[in-house]
Amino acid sequence: MPLVFFVTGEGLNFKAIFSACNEGKLNRTVALVISNREQSNALYWYKDNYILNSYSNSSTLGSAHTIDSVYLQKLTEYKADWLILAGYTWKICSLVLNYFNNKVLNIQPSLLPEFGGKDMYDLNVHKASIVAKESEFSSTIHLVNND
């Protein structure tokens, strides 16, 4: 059952899941990685590991609806079973969410609702936690839908 990952930056969560798949700890395969940032370090890592990857953003495709149409075409082409948002910083439109009805997972590097929302990704989350003098750190993995 193929997984597809949307990433923006380093893709550290993806790397961990990819390794688990390769080691037989997770009974899945990785079919495709899509990034909204051409210079995403994750795309370079994926190339080195022979995973198909793609780069698309508003300057190359136009509107959010057009981007989601292109994404959906790729997701259906690779027969993706689950979509994993692993450090992905763009909003996913309803076209993709409807297709994957309750099969989109987001990985947030903090407990929600604390340290969630605009600009709360990557090291920003950890810096905000330190400034707030939090004594415990965790993450949230949740389903994403139109609601």
C-alpha positions as CSV (number, residue, x, y, z in Angstrom):
1,M,0.0,0.0,0.0
2,P,1.8,3.1,-1.2
3,L,2.3,6.2,0.9
4,V,2.7,9.7,-0.6
5,F,4.4,12.5,1.4
6,F,4.1,16.2,1.1
7,V,7.1,18.1,2.6
8,T,8.5,21.6,2.6
9,G,11.9,21.4,4.3
10,E,14.2,18.7,5.6
11,G,11.8,15.8,5.6
12,L,13.1,14.3,8.9
13,N,9.8,12.6,9.7
14,F,9.6,11.2,6.2
15,K,13.2,9.8,6.5
16,A,12.2,8.0,9.7
17,I,9.0,6.5,8.1
18,F,10.9,5.6,4.9
19,S,13.5,3.8,7.0
20,A,10.8,1.9,8.9
21,C,9.3,0.8,5.6
22,N,12.6,-0.4,4.3
23,E,13.4,-2.3,7.5
24,G,10.0,-4.1,7.5
25,K,8.8,-2.3,10.6
26,L,6.0,-0.8,8.6
27,N,4.1,-2.7,6.0
28,R,4.0,0.1,3.4
29,T,5.9,1.4,0.4
30,V,6.7,5.0,-0.4
31,A,5.5,5.9,-3.9
32,L,6.0,9.7,-4.2
33,V,7.3,12.8,-2.5
34,I,5.9,16.2,-3.4
35,S,7.3,19.5,-2.2
36,N,6.2,23.1,-2.5
37,R,9.8,24.3,-2.3
38,E,12.3,23.7,-5.1
39,Q,15.2,23.9,-2.7
40,S,13.7,21.5,-0.2
41,N,16.6,19.4,1.2
42,A,14.1,16.5,1.3
43,L,13.9,16.3,-2.5
44,Y,17.7,15.9,-2.7
45,W,17.6,13.1,-0.1
46,Y,14.8,11.4,-2.0
47,K,16.7,11.5,-5.3
48,D,19.6,9.8,-3.6
49,N,17.2,7.0,-2.4
50,Y,15.5,6.5,-5.7
51,I,12.1,7.7,-4.8
52,L,10.0,9.6,-7.3
53,N,9.7,13.2,-6.4
54,S,8.0,16.4,-7.7
55,Y,8.2,20.1,-7.1
56,S,5.2,22.4,-7.7
57,N,4.2,25.8,-6.4
58,S,2.0,28.8,-7.3
59,S,4.7,30.4,-9.5
60,T,4.9,27.2,-11.6
61,L,1.3,26.2,-11.6
62,G,-0.9,29.2,-10.7
63,S,-3.9,29.0,-8.4
64,A,-4.3,26.7,-5.4
65,H,-7.1,24.8,-7.3
66,T,-4.7,24.2,-10.2
67,I,-2.0,23.0,-7.9
68,D,-4.4,20.6,-6.1
69,S,-5.6,19.3,-9.5
70,V,-2.0,18.5,-10.5
71,Y,-1.3,16.9,-7.1
72,L,-4.5,14.8,-7.3
73,Q,-3.5,13.6,-10.8
74,K,-0.1,12.5,-9.4
75,L,-1.7,10.9,-6.3
76,T,-4.1,8.8,-8.4
77,E,-1.4,7.9,-10.9
78,Y,0.7,6.4,-8.1
79,K,-2.3,4.8,-6.5
80,A,-1.6,6.4,-3.1
81,D,-3.3,4.8,-0.2
82,W,-2.4,7.5,2.4
83,L,-1.2,11.1,2.2
84,I,1.3,12.1,4.9
85,L,1.9,15.8,5.6
86,A,5.4,15.7,7.0
87,G,6.4,19.3,7.6
88,Y,4.2,20.6,4.8
89,T,3.4,24.3,5.2
90,W,0.7,24.9,2.6
91,K,-3.0,24.4,3.0
92,I,-4.5,21.4,1.3
93,C,-7.6,22.2,-0.7
94,S,-10.8,20.2,-0.6
95,L,-10.2,18.5,-3.9
96,V,-7.4,16.4,-2.4
97,L,-9.0,16.1,1.0
98,N,-12.2,14.7,-0.5
99,Y,-10.4,12.2,-2.5
100,F,-8.4,10.9,0.5
101,N,-11.5,11.1,2.9
102,N,-10.0,10.5,6.3
103,K,-6.7,9.2,4.9
104,V,-4.5,12.4,5.3
105,L,-2.2,12.5,8.4
106,N,-0.4,15.6,9.6
107,I,2.6,15.5,11.8
108,Q,2.9,18.6,14.0
109,P,6.0,19.0,16.1
110,S,4.1,20.2,19.2
111,L,1.0,19.3,21.2
112,L,-2.0,21.1,19.6
113,P,-3.4,23.6,20.1
114,E,-0.2,24.9,21.8
115,F,2.4,26.1,19.4
116,G,0.2,25.5,16.3
117,G,-0.9,27.8,13.5
118,K,0.9,30.4,11.3
119,D,4.7,30.1,11.4
120,M,4.6,27.2,13.9
121,Y,6.8,24.6,12.1
122,D,10.3,23.2,12.3
123,L,12.6,25.0,14.8
124,N,10.0,27.8,15.3
125,V,7.9,25.4,17.3
126,H,10.8,24.3,19.5
127,K,12.1,27.9,20.0
128,A,8.6,29.0,21.1
129,S,8.4,26.1,23.5
130,I,11.7,27.0,25.0
131,V,10.7,30.7,25.3
132,A,7.5,29.6,27.0
133,K,9.6,27.6,29.4
134,E,7.7,24.4,28.7
135,S,9.0,21.5,30.7
136,E,7.6,18.8,28.4
137,F,7.8,18.4,24.6
138,S,5.8,16.2,22.3
139,S,4.1,16.1,18.9
140,T,0.6,15.6,17.5
141,I,-0.3,13.3,14.7
142,H,-3.9,13.9,13.5
143,L,-6.2,13.3,10.6
144,V,-6.8,16.2,8.3
145,N,-10.2,16.8,6.6
146,N,-12.3,19.7,5.4
147,D,-13.5,20.4,8.9
